[in-house]
Amino acid sequence: MSGDPEVARTPEGDETEEEEIKSSYKPPPEKTIEEILAADQEDESLRKYKEALLGQAQAGTVIVEPNDPRKVIVKKLALCVTDRDDVELDLTGDLTDLKKQVFVIKEGVQYRIRIDFIVQREIVHGLKYVQKTYRLGVPVDKMTHMVGSYPPKTEIQSYTTPPEDAPSGMMARGSYTVNSLFTDDDKNIHLQWEWSFEIKKDWKD
């Protein structure tokens, strides 16, 4: 993975600055694994770095699920809280069923979101996770996590967001809807899904 993960928050209703950032940024052109390996062969340190980055992909095309043409297959979203079992959403089935599952989050608790995914066929550049949160249909929060670039691997790869503090107080309690998007620098939509959580006074309240 290249670069450190970053998170950017955008106040809802203020999209101007975000659009300006998007319009001024031009992602690098996509290159195949063969093209990446072939370039700069005379630079020994760079060659070793690329070989370490690409790992299994050097031995040939890595295909984990032959019947799935996608380069990125998102498998699972997990809500992670210290000293508690992870609560997981299976993202491989009917995504409309996710609305029937509701995460319960204790108010004020610190949590992280982990996304498990497979990268196959080609390296993917600039993966990002975008999350928009709504309450009663009104947008209340939006954040963008810069995930990074990943090579194809037979194993599941994961990204975990920085810690977030759940809202607290009587006014914060209630149900929230989240629209999640896993995309990249080239605006490929690898998966888009909707899920829900509920802020309560306590875990079993």
C-alpha positions in Angstrom: 0.0 0.0 0.0 1.3 3.5 -0.8 0.9 6.5 1.3 -0.7 7.0 4.7 -4.5 6.8 5.0 -6.2 10.1 5.3 -9.7 11.2 6.2 -11.4 14.4 4.9 -14.7 15.6 6.2 -16.9 17.9 4.2 -19.8 19.8 5.8 -23.0 18.8 4.2 -24.4 21.5 1.9 -20.9 22.8 1.1 -19.8 20.9 -1.9 -18.0 23.8 -3.7 -14.6 23.3 -2.2 -14.8 19.6 -2.7 -15.7 20.0 -6.4 -12.7 22.4 -6.8 -10.4 19.8 -5.3 -11.8 17.2 -7.6 -11.4 19.3 -10.8 -7.8 20.3 -10.0 -6.7 16.7 -9.3 -5.7 14.5 -12.2 -5.0 10.8 -11.3 -2.0 9.1 -12.9 -2.7 7.0 -16.0 -3.5 3.3 -15.2 -0.6 0.9 -15.9 -0.6 -2.8 -16.1 1.6 -4.9 -13.8 3.8 -5.8 -16.8 4.3 -2.1 -17.6 5.2 -1.2 -13.9 7.7 -4.0 -13.7 9.3 -3.2 -17.1 9.9 0.5 -16.2 13.1 1.7 -14.5 14.8 -1.7 -14.6 18.2 0.0 -14.3 17.3 1.4 -10.8 18.0 -1.6 -8.5 16.3 -0.1 -5.4 13.2 0.9 -7.3 13.0 -2.5 -8.9 13.1 -4.2 -5.5 10.5 -1.8 -4.1 8.1 -2.6 -7.0 8.7 -6.3 -6.6 7.9 -6.1 -2.9 4.8 -4.0 -3.7 3.5 -6.3 -6.3 4.3 -9.6 -4.5 2.3 -12.5 -5.9 1.3 -10.6 -9.0 4.8 -11.0 -10.5 4.3 -14.7 -10.9 1.3 -14.1 -13.2 -2.2 -12.7 -13.2 -3.8 -13.2 -9.7 -7.4 -14.3 -10.1 -9.2 -15.2 -7.0 -12.8 -15.4 -8.4 -12.6 -16.3 -12.1 -16.3 -15.6 -12.7 -16.2 -12.1 -11.3 -14.6 -9.6 -13.8 -14.1 -6.9 -11.1 -10.7 -5.9 -10.0 -11.9 -5.1 -6.5 -14.4 -7.3 -4.7 -15.7 -5.9 -1.4 -16.5 -8.7 1.0 -17.4 -7.3 4.4 -17.9 -4.2 6.5 -17.2 -4.5 10.3 -18.0 -2.2 13.2 -15.0 -2.5 15.6 -15.2 -1.4 19.2 -12.4 -2.2 21.7 -13.3 -5.1 24.0 -16.3 -6.1 22.0 -16.9 -8.6 19.2 -16.9 -7.0 15.8 -20.3 -6.6 14.2 -20.2 -7.5 10.5 -22.2 -6.9 7.4 -21.8 -9.4 4.5 -21.4 -7.4 1.3 -21.4 -10.4 -1.1 -25.1 -11.1 -1.2 -28.3 -9.1 -1.8 -27.3 -5.6 -0.7 -31.0 -4.6 -0.2 -31.1 -7.0 2.8 -28.6 -4.9 4.6 -31.3 -2.4 5.5 -32.9 -5.1 7.7 -29.7 -5.2 9.9 -29.2 -2.4 12.3 -26.0 -1.8 14.2 -26.5 -0.6 17.8 -23.8 1.8 19.0 -23.5 3.0 22.6 -23.5 6.8 22.7 -20.1 8.4 23.0 -18.2 5.2 22.4 -15.1 5.1 20.1 -15.4 2.9 17.1 -13.7 2.1 13.8 -15.0 0.7 10.5 -13.1 -2.1 8.8 -13.6 -3.0 5.2 -12.4 -6.4 3.9 -11.8 -6.7 0.1 -10.1 -8.7 -2.6 -7.9 -7.2 -5.3 -7.4 -9.4 -8.4 -6.1 -9.1 -12.0 -4.5 -5.6 -11.7 -3.1 -3.2 -9.2 -5.7 -0.6 -8.1 -4.7 3.0 -7.5 -6.1 5.5 -5.0 -8.8 3.5 -3.4 -11.1 5.6 -1.2 -14.0 5.0 1.1 -16.7 7.7 1.1 -19.5 7.6 3.8 -22.5 9.9 4.0 -24.7 9.7 7.1 -28.3 10.8 7.2 -30.9 11.2 10.0 -34.6 11.3 9.1 -33.5 11.9 5.5 -31.3 14.9 6.4 -27.6 14.7 5.8 -25.6 15.1 9.0 -22.1 14.0 8.1 -19.8 13.1 5.2 -16.3 11.8 5.3 -13.8 10.5 2.8 -11.1 8.0 3.8 -8.1 7.7 1.5 -7.4 4.0 1.5 -4.4 3.7 -0.9 -3.1 1.6 -3.7 -3.1 -2.2 -3.5 -1.7 -5.1 -5.6 -3.6 -8.2 -6.5 -3.4 -10.9 -3.8 -5.0 -14.2 -3.1 -5.7 -13.2 0.5 -8.3 -10.8 1.7 -6.9 -7.3 2.3 -8.3 -4.8 4.8 -8.6 -1.1 5.6 -9.6 0.2 9.0 -10.7 3.8 9.4 -9.3 6.0 12.1 -11.2 6.0 15.4 -14.5 7.9 15.5 -16.5 9.0 18.5 -20.2 8.2 18.3 -22.5 11.1 19.1 -23.9 11.3 22.7 -26.8 12.9 24.5 -30.5 12.6 24.3 -30.7 14.5 21.0 -28.1 12.2 19.3 -30.0 9.0 20.2 -31.9 7.5 17.4 -31.6 5.8 13.9 -29.2 6.8 11.2 -28.8 5.7 7.6 -25.4 5.5 5.9 -24.6 5.5 2.2 -21.2 3.9 1.6 -19.1 4.0 -1.5 -15.8 2.2 -2.3 -14.2 3.9 -5.3 -10.8 5.0 -6.6 -8.9 7.8 -8.4 -10.4 6.8 -11.7 -14.0 7.1 -10.4 -14.6 3.3 -10.7 -17.4 2.4 -8.4 -16.3 -0.9 -6.8 -19.3 -1.1 -4.5 -22.1 1.1 -3.2 -24.4 0.1 -0.4 -26.7 1.4 2.3 -26.8 0.4 5.9 -28.1 1.6 9.3 -27.1 2.1 12.9 -28.8 3.2 16.0 -27.3 5.3 18.8 -28.6 4.2 22.2 -27.8 5.1 25.8 -26.3 1.7 26.4 -25.6 -1.4 24.3 -28.7 -3.3 25.5 -30.9 -0.3 26.0 
